[in-house]
């Protein structure tokens, strides 16, 4: 067999093997959840802020029946379902109030966390209300926090999850890029939009590294959200809404079902 054909053959075998292993792992995670239960942790991106249809019992946590954890539960009927994600949650909040549903029988855990620790709301407020240089300066501060402090906070959360749910498949899900670049769009300048997207990438990379260090799966939502950013004409994200500030820059119901849910389904 000629070398070029050998390389192609080996690559094909490795690709097939990788696909098979990924599928097997996903099936195993779903099976674990069906027998041991599913626990959804994290911040507003997991509780479903922006998707509407909030559970009255969830109060200010704004847990939505259109959020990806609720949708996954409805589709897969795990042995139990604990929806603990809460709007505004930081890593410390997860540790303090969201881990009660975890146990040695938990089969699947999902979580989004880190954005609020890094100052998500303040970054967006600064970028909306200040100059390009002010926005970039605030993003630089957030990036420095992501480098210096966030990894330790994520480690604390991930270690606690593994300690309380030693047999669970844990899926750590990231954040989307907010803006479609190069499109005619009112509001923030292209400079600001590009910097905000870069900050999302920077945060996702940091979260993915810490997830991998703990043996967890990272679910990347940037690909499914591609073409559905703000300024795309088919956005799955709310832009600035002065009448409902809390839902600004959060996924819509379509973002939850078309962006987040497939990522959890494909990795769980």
ZALO-911862 format. One line per field, with one value per residue: x, y, z of N, C-alpha, C, CB in turn; residue in three letters. Coordinates in steps of 0.1 Angstrom, whole numbers. Glycine has a CB too. Layout:
<nodes>
n_px: c(X,...)
n_py: c(Y,...)
n_pz: c(Z,...)
ca_px: c(X,...)
ca_py: c(Y,...)
ca_pz: c(Z,...)
c_px: c(X,...)
c_py: c(Y,...)
c_pz: c(Z,...)
cb_px: c(X,...)
cb_py: c(Y,...)
cb_pz: c(Z,...)
rest: c(ALA,...)
</nodes>
This chain:
<nodes>
n_px: c(9,7,23,7,-19,-19,-18,-43,-59,-54,-61,-88,-97,-91,-108,-133,-132,-130,-155,-172,-165,-172,-199,-206,-199,-217,-241,-238,-238,-265,-278,-270,-282,-308,-311,-301,-306,-308,-291,-293,-273,-260,-259,-279,-279,-284,-307,-325,-332,-346,-359,-385,-417,-415,-411,-433,-427,-399,-392,-370,-350,-358,-364,-369,-395,-387,-361,-329,-323,-348,-361,-345,-349,-377,-376,-361,-368,-354,-345,-348,-351,-334,-337,-317,-303,-298,-307,-282,-263,-231,-199,-196,-223,-233,-218,-228,-256,-267,-260,-273,-289,-272,-258,-244,-257,-264,-266,-262,-249,-253,-238,-235,-213,-194,-194,-207,-190,-168,-177,-198,-222,-214,-195,-210,-227,-208,-197,-219,-225,-202,-172,-153,-127,-131,-148,-130,-111,-124,-130,-104,-98,-116,-106,-82,-90,-101,-78,-64,-80,-105,-100,-93,-117,-135,-123,-129,-157,-160,-146,-162,-186,-177,-170,-195,-210,-199,-201,-212,-217,-204,-213,-200,-210,-205,-205,-221,-208,-217,-222,-228,-204,-193,-217,-244,-255,-273,-264,-239,-204,-184,-159,-164,-181,-166,-146,-161,-170,-145,-139,-158,-149,-124,-132,-146,-125,-110,-128,-132,-106,-104,-125,-117,-95,-106,-117,-142,-168,-167,-191,-195,-212,-208,-207,-234,-247,-238,-245,-267,-264,-266,-274,-275,-299,-314,-316,-307,-304,-312,-309,-300,-325,-343,-366,-367,-342,-330,-332,-317,-291,-292,-301,-328,-359,-356,-328,-322,-335,-325,-298,-285,-297,-292,-264,-261,-275,-259,-236,-243)
n_py: c(-12,22,50,74,63,47,65,78,56,48,72,72,49,57,79,67,50,69,82,61,56,80,80,58,66,87,73,58,78,87,64,61,83,76,56,66,94,129,160,194,221,255,288,316,308,282,280,292,319,344,327,326,314,307,288,292,284,287,313,341,327,320,296,279,263,260,258,242,221,213,206,184,166,161,148,125,113,107,88,105,141,170,204,228,250,286,320,344,331,324,308,304,304,281,262,268,264,247,220,200,180,161,128,96,80,96,101,119,151,185,217,253,278,306,328,349,352,362,387,393,408,434,439,440,461,482,482,489,515,530,543,529,523,523,500,480,481,473,447,437,436,417,395,392,384,359,346,347,341,328,300,286,289,275,250,244,241,220,199,195,187,162,149,146,133,108,89,100,113,142,172,200,230,256,291,311,329,364,381,386,393,418,425,447,466,481,498,486,492,478,472,469,447,427,425,416,391,379,378,360,337,334,330,306,289,288,276,251,240,236,219,196,189,178,156,159,164,189,210,226,254,272,265,256,280,295,318,325,346,378,404,388,385,363,358,339,350,374,409,441,450,475,475,451,443,422,400,406,398,370,336,329,311,295,295,279,255,249,254,249,225,204,202,193,168,155,151,139)
n_pz: c(0,-9,6,8,6,27,49,45,49,76,89,84,98,124,127,125,147,167,164,171,197,209,205,220,245,249,248,270,290,288,295,321,332,329,347,371,374,366,371,369,369,376,359,346,319,319,335,319,315,295,278,285,298,326,356,382,408,409,414,417,404,379,363,334,314,289,288,282,301,311,287,279,300,296,271,276,300,326,357,378,382,389,389,394,386,385,379,377,391,405,408,436,445,433,448,473,473,453,451,464,452,442,442,449,431,410,375,354,350,342,336,334,342,354,338,352,373,360,354,336,333,340,321,297,303,305,279,264,273,272,256,227,236,264,266,257,276,299,292,290,318,326,313,325,350,344,338,362,385,380,372,396,410,394,396,423,422,403,415,438,427,415,439,452,433,422,402,380,346,336,321,310,299,275,265,240,211,208,187,152,129,106,95,86,112,138,168,189,181,155,165,192,192,181,200,222,213,212,239,248,235,249,275,272,264,287,305,292,295,323,327,312,327,349,340,327,303,277,264,235,224,204,177,169,174,154,128,140,157,174,152,130,117,122,150,179,203,227,221,235,257,269,283,295,310,322,306,284,261,265,257,235,234,211,210,232,225,200,201,227,237,217,220,246,243,225,239,263)
ca_px: c(0,15,23,-4,-31,-18,-22,-57,-66,-52,-69,-102,-99,-91,-120,-144,-130,-133,-169,-178,-162,-180,-213,-207,-199,-230,-252,-236,-243,-280,-282,-267,-292,-321,-312,-296,-311,-301,-291,-289,-267,-254,-264,-291,-279,-290,-320,-334,-335,-347,-367,-399,-424,-408,-418,-436,-420,-385,-389,-360,-340,-363,-362,-379,-399,-381,-346,-324,-324,-362,-364,-338,-357,-389,-373,-354,-374,-345,-351,-351,-346,-333,-334,-311,-297,-305,-303,-273,-254,-217,-194,-199,-237,-234,-213,-236,-270,-272,-254,-281,-295,-262,-255,-236,-266,-266,-260,-258,-249,-249,-236,-229,-210,-182,-197,-210,-178,-159,-182,-205,-232,-207,-188,-220,-231,-197,-196,-231,-226,-189,-165,-146,-116,-137,-152,-119,-104,-132,-128,-91,-99,-123,-97,-72,-97,-102,-65,-58,-89,-116,-96,-94,-131,-141,-118,-137,-170,-159,-142,-173,-195,-172,-171,-209,-216,-187,-204,-220,-211,-206,-211,-198,-214,-199,-213,-220,-204,-229,-225,-224,-195,-193,-231,-250,-262,-273,-260,-224,-195,-177,-148,-169,-187,-155,-140,-170,-169,-132,-140,-166,-139,-114,-139,-149,-113,-106,-137,-129,-94,-106,-134,-109,-86,-114,-123,-155,-170,-170,-201,-193,-224,-206,-210,-248,-252,-232,-255,-279,-259,-272,-271,-276,-312,-321,-308,-311,-300,-318,-300,-303,-339,-344,-378,-364,-328,-325,-332,-307,-279,-295,-307,-342,-364,-350,-314,-322,-339,-317,-284,-280,-302,-285,-251,-263,-280,-248,-225,-247)
ca_py: c(0,34,58,83,56,42,76,79,44,49,83,68,40,65,87,58,46,81,84,50,58,92,76,49,74,95,64,54,89,87,52,64,93,70,48,73,107,140,172,206,232,266,301,319,302,269,281,295,333,348,317,327,302,304,281,301,279,290,326,349,319,320,284,279,250,260,257,229,209,209,199,171,157,157,139,113,107,101,83,117,153,181,216,237,262,298,332,352,323,324,295,303,301,267,255,270,261,239,206,191,169,152,117,85,74,106,96,129,165,196,230,265,287,313,341,359,354,371,401,394,419,447,440,444,475,491,483,496,529,538,543,516,521,519,486,471,481,464,433,433,433,404,384,390,376,346,340,346,337,319,286,280,288,264,237,241,236,207,189,193,178,148,143,143,125,101,80,108,119,157,179,215,237,270,303,314,343,372,390,383,404,422,427,460,464,492,495,486,493,465,470,463,434,418,423,408,377,374,375,347,326,334,323,292,281,286,266,239,235,231,207,185,186,170,144,162,167,203,211,239,258,282,261,256,293,302,322,329,356,391,410,378,384,351,357,331,357,387,420,449,453,484,472,438,443,409,390,410,389,356,328,328,297,289,293,268,242,247,256,242,212,195,200,183,155,149,148,133)
ca_pz: c(0,-10,19,9,8,41,57,44,56,91,94,83,109,137,127,128,161,176,164,178,212,213,205,231,257,250,251,284,298,288,302,335,337,330,359,382,375,360,379,361,377,369,359,338,306,322,341,308,314,281,270,289,304,339,366,393,420,409,418,410,396,366,356,323,308,276,290,277,310,311,275,279,309,289,260,280,312,336,369,386,376,398,382,404,380,390,373,384,399,404,413,450,446,430,459,485,473,442,450,472,444,437,450,442,421,399,363,345,355,333,342,328,352,351,331,362,381,352,353,323,332,340,308,287,306,301,264,258,277,271,243,223,245,277,265,256,289,308,287,295,332,327,308,336,361,338,339,376,396,377,372,410,414,386,402,435,418,396,425,447,419,414,452,455,422,417,391,370,335,338,309,312,286,274,261,225,206,208,175,138,125,92,90,89,125,147,182,192,170,151,174,205,189,179,213,230,208,216,253,249,232,259,286,268,264,301,311,286,301,336,326,308,338,359,333,323,289,274,253,228,217,194,163,166,174,142,119,148,166,172,139,119,111,127,162,190,215,229,222,246,258,280,290,302,310,327,295,274,259,269,246,233,234,200,213,241,219,188,204,239,238,209,225,257,238,218,248,275)
c_px: c(9,13,10,-17,-31,-23,-37,-64,-65,-61,-84,-106,-100,-103,-132,-144,-134,-148,-176,-177,-171,-195,-216,-208,-212,-241,-250,-241,-258,-285,-281,-278,-305,-323,-308,-300,-302,-303,-286,-285,-263,-262,-276,-291,-285,-304,-330,-339,-335,-356,-382,-404,-417,-417,-420,-429,-405,-382,-379,-350,-345,-359,-373,-382,-393,-366,-341,-325,-338,-366,-357,-345,-370,-387,-368,-359,-364,-352,-355,-346,-346,-328,-330,-305,-305,-299,-293,-262,-240,-212,-197,-213,-239,-230,-222,-250,-275,-268,-262,-287,-285,-260,-247,-244,-268,-259,-255,-259,-245,-247,-231,-226,-196,-184,-200,-198,-169,-165,-191,-214,-225,-200,-198,-225,-220,-196,-208,-230,-213,-183,-158,-135,-120,-141,-140,-111,-111,-131,-114,-91,-106,-114,-86,-78,-98,-89,-61,-67,-99,-112,-98,-109,-138,-136,-126,-150,-169,-155,-154,-184,-190,-173,-185,-215,-205,-189,-211,-211,-214,-203,-211,-200,-210,-210,-211,-213,-217,-232,-220,-216,-196,-207,-235,-258,-262,-269,-245,-216,-189,-166,-153,-174,-176,-148,-148,-170,-156,-132,-148,-157,-129,-120,-141,-136,-108,-115,-135,-117,-96,-115,-126,-100,-93,-120,-137,-156,-173,-180,-200,-205,-221,-209,-225,-254,-247,-244,-268,-275,-267,-266,-271,-289,-320,-315,-315,-308,-307,-307,-305,-318,-341,-356,-377,-349,-323,-324,-322,-295,-280,-302,-322,-346,-358,-335,-313,-325,-330,-302,-279,-285,-295,-271,-252,-266,-268,-237,-229,-247)
c_py: c(12,42,67,76,50,53,78,68,45,61,79,59,48,73,79,54,57,83,74,52,70,88,67,56,82,85,60,65,89,75,55,73,86,61,56,88,118,153,183,217,244,279,303,312,287,270,285,310,337,339,319,314,298,297,290,297,283,304,334,340,318,307,282,265,249,259,243,218,204,201,185,161,152,147,125,106,100,96,94,130,164,193,227,250,275,311,340,344,324,310,293,300,286,259,256,264,252,224,196,179,159,140,106,79,84,101,107,143,174,209,241,274,293,326,352,362,364,385,403,406,433,449,446,458,485,493,490,511,537,537,530,513,517,504,477,470,472,450,428,429,420,393,382,382,361,339,337,339,327,304,279,279,277,250,234,235,222,196,185,184,164,141,138,133,117,93,87,112,134,164,194,222,251,280,306,327,351,378,384,395,406,424,441,459,476,488,496,486,479,462,464,449,423,414,414,393,371,370,362,335,324,326,309,283,278,275,252,232,229,219,195,180,177,158,146,165,182,203,225,243,268,278,261,270,301,305,326,339,369,398,401,379,372,348,347,337,371,398,429,453,462,482,459,436,429,399,394,401,375,349,329,314,289,286,281,255,239,248,247,228,201,192,191,169,148,145,140,118)
c_pz: c(0,3,19,12,22,51,57,51,71,96,94,95,122,138,131,142,170,176,172,193,217,215,217,244,259,254,266,293,299,296,317,340,338,342,372,384,369,369,370,370,369,370,350,325,307,328,330,308,299,273,274,296,317,349,378,406,420,413,410,402,382,358,346,318,294,276,286,288,311,299,274,288,303,278,265,293,321,349,378,379,387,390,392,399,383,383,382,392,395,409,428,453,443,442,471,485,461,442,458,465,440,447,442,431,409,387,354,352,344,341,333,340,349,346,341,370,373,349,340,323,332,327,298,290,302,286,258,261,275,257,239,233,259,277,265,269,299,304,291,310,334,323,319,347,356,339,353,386,392,377,386,414,407,392,414,432,412,406,434,439,418,428,455,445,415,405,379,358,336,325,312,299,286,270,246,223,205,194,162,133,110,86,94,102,133,161,184,180,167,160,187,203,188,192,223,226,212,231,256,246,243,271,283,269,278,308,305,292,314,336,322,319,349,352,328,308,287,262,247,220,206,180,160,166,162,132,127,159,165,160,128,111,115,141,172,203,215,228,234,246,271,288,298,302,314,316,284,273,264,257,246,235,223,203,223,234,207,190,215,240,229,214,237,252,231,227,260,274)
cb_px: c(-10,12,35,-5,-32,-4,-15,-61,-59,-37,-67,-105,-88,-78,-122,-144,-116,-126,-174,-172,-148,-179,-217,-196,-187,-233,-251,-221,-238,-285,-275,-254,-293,-324,-302,-282,-313,-308,-283,-301,-255,-253,-253,-291,-265,-281,-321,-346,-325,-333,-362,-408,-425,-403,-410,-451,-421,-380,-385,-353,-340,-358,-361,-374,-414,-386,-342,-310,-319,-371,-359,-323,-360,-397,-363,-339,-385,-333,-341,-346,-355,-323,-347,-301,-296,-303,-315,-279,-259,-210,-179,-196,-245,-226,-199,-237,-278,-267,-240,-292,-302,-249,-268,-231,-279,-261,-270,-267,-239,-259,-226,-238,-209,-173,-208,-222,-170,-157,-171,-214,-241,-197,-182,-231,-233,-184,-195,-244,-229,-179,-154,-141,-107,-148,-161,-110,-103,-147,-130,-81,-107,-136,-90,-67,-111,-107,-55,-55,-96,-121,-82,-87,-138,-137,-103,-138,-177,-149,-130,-180,-196,-158,-166,-217,-224,-181,-213,-226,-217,-196,-223,-183,-229,-188,-209,-234,-196,-228,-218,-237,-180,-187,-241,-257,-256,-288,-264,-221,-183,-173,-141,-180,-196,-144,-137,-185,-170,-121,-147,-178,-132,-109,-152,-155,-102,-107,-152,-128,-83,-112,-145,-100,-80,-125,-122,-161,-181,-158,-215,-180,-233,-191,-205,-256,-248,-221,-259,-285,-244,-270,-257,-274,-310,-320,-307,-306,-284,-326,-301,-295,-347,-344,-390,-372,-322,-334,-346,-302,-267,-304,-302,-347,-379,-351,-309,-332,-353,-321,-281,-285,-317,-284,-245,-273,-291,-243,-219,-262)
cb_py: c(0,42,66,91,44,37,89,80,31,52,95,61,30,74,94,46,42,93,84,37,61,104,69,38,84,101,51,52,102,86,40,70,104,61,36,73,110,143,170,210,226,263,311,333,301,261,292,287,342,348,303,331,291,317,268,302,264,287,326,358,305,332,272,287,248,272,261,230,214,221,207,173,165,169,145,116,97,110,74,116,158,178,220,230,261,299,341,361,308,336,295,316,310,263,259,285,273,245,206,198,175,159,111,75,70,120,88,129,166,197,228,272,280,305,340,355,341,364,411,381,419,447,427,434,476,486,469,490,529,532,554,517,534,528,485,476,495,468,432,444,444,404,389,404,382,346,349,360,349,322,284,289,301,265,239,254,245,208,195,206,184,149,153,155,133,92,69,120,113,162,176,218,236,270,315,314,342,383,403,381,401,411,417,466,452,498,482,474,503,466,483,472,434,423,436,413,377,384,387,347,329,348,330,291,289,299,270,240,246,242,210,189,198,179,132,174,158,211,209,238,264,286,247,248,300,293,310,317,359,400,417,364,384,339,370,317,360,388,429,462,440,498,471,427,453,404,388,425,396,356,314,334,296,297,305,270,243,257,270,250,211,199,213,188,157,158,161,137)
cb_pz: c(12,-23,20,-5,-2,44,53,29,51,95,85,70,110,137,114,118,164,171,149,174,214,204,192,231,257,236,242,287,293,273,298,337,327,317,358,383,389,346,391,351,385,355,355,336,300,331,352,309,322,275,273,277,294,345,371,396,421,395,433,419,403,358,366,311,309,268,305,273,324,313,263,284,322,284,251,282,308,339,376,401,364,410,373,412,364,405,370,393,398,411,411,457,437,417,463,488,472,429,455,479,433,435,455,452,427,403,356,332,367,322,354,317,366,342,322,371,383,339,353,322,345,352,303,287,321,307,258,264,292,281,243,209,246,281,252,245,295,308,272,292,339,319,295,341,364,324,333,380,401,363,367,420,411,371,405,443,408,385,434,451,404,409,462,457,412,428,395,376,321,350,299,318,284,264,270,219,193,218,177,128,128,84,97,77,133,148,186,201,173,136,177,210,176,169,220,230,193,213,260,240,219,263,290,254,257,309,308,271,302,345,315,296,345,365,341,331,283,271,258,219,227,195,161,176,187,136,110,155,164,185,140,125,96,117,168,189,215,242,208,246,259,275,281,295,321,338,289,277,265,281,247,219,234,187,220,252,214,177,207,251,234,194,229,267,228,207,252,278)
rest: c(UNK,UNK,UNK,UNK,UNK,UNK,UNK,UNK,UNK,UNK,UNK,UNK,UNK,UNK,UNK,UNK,UNK,UNK,UNK,UNK,UNK,UNK,UNK,UNK,UNK,UNK,UNK,UNK,UNK,UNK,UNK,UNK,UNK,UNK,UNK,UNK,UNK,UNK,UNK,UNK,UNK,UNK,UNK,UNK,UNK,UNK,UNK,UNK,UNK,UNK,UNK,UNK,UNK,UNK,UNK,UNK,UNK,UNK,UNK,UNK,UNK,UNK,UNK,UNK,UNK,UNK,UNK,UNK,UNK,UNK,UNK,UNK,UNK,UNK,UNK,UNK,UNK,UNK,UNK,UNK,UNK,UNK,UNK,UNK,UNK,UNK,UNK,UNK,UNK,UNK,UNK,UNK,UNK,UNK,UNK,UNK,UNK,UNK,UNK,UNK,UNK,UNK,UNK,UNK,UNK,UNK,UNK,UNK,UNK,UNK,UNK,UNK,UNK,UNK,UNK,UNK,UNK,UNK,UNK,UNK,UNK,UNK,UNK,UNK,UNK,UNK,UNK,UNK,UNK,UNK,UNK,UNK,UNK,UNK,UNK,UNK,UNK,UNK,UNK,UNK,UNK,UNK,UNK,UNK,UNK,UNK,UNK,UNK,UNK,UNK,UNK,UNK,UNK,UNK,UNK,UNK,UNK,UNK,UNK,UNK,UNK,UNK,UNK,UNK,UNK,UNK,UNK,UNK,UNK,UNK,UNK,UNK,UNK,UNK,UNK,UNK,UNK,UNK,UNK,UNK,UNK,UNK,UNK,UNK,UNK,UNK,UNK,UNK,UNK,UNK,UNK,UNK,UNK,UNK,UNK,UNK,UNK,UNK,UNK,UNK,UNK,UNK,UNK,UNK,UNK,UNK,UNK,UNK,UNK,UNK,UNK,UNK,UNK,UNK,UNK,UNK,UNK,UNK,UNK,UNK,UNK,UNK,UNK,UNK,UNK,UNK,UNK,UNK,UNK,UNK,UNK,UNK,UNK,UNK,UNK,UNK,UNK,UNK,UNK,UNK,UNK,UNK,UNK,UNK,UNK,UNK,UNK,UNK,UNK,UNK,UNK,UNK,UNK,UNK,UNK,UNK,UNK,UNK,UNK,UNK,UNK,UNK,UNK,UNK,UNK,UNK,UNK,UNK)
</nodes>
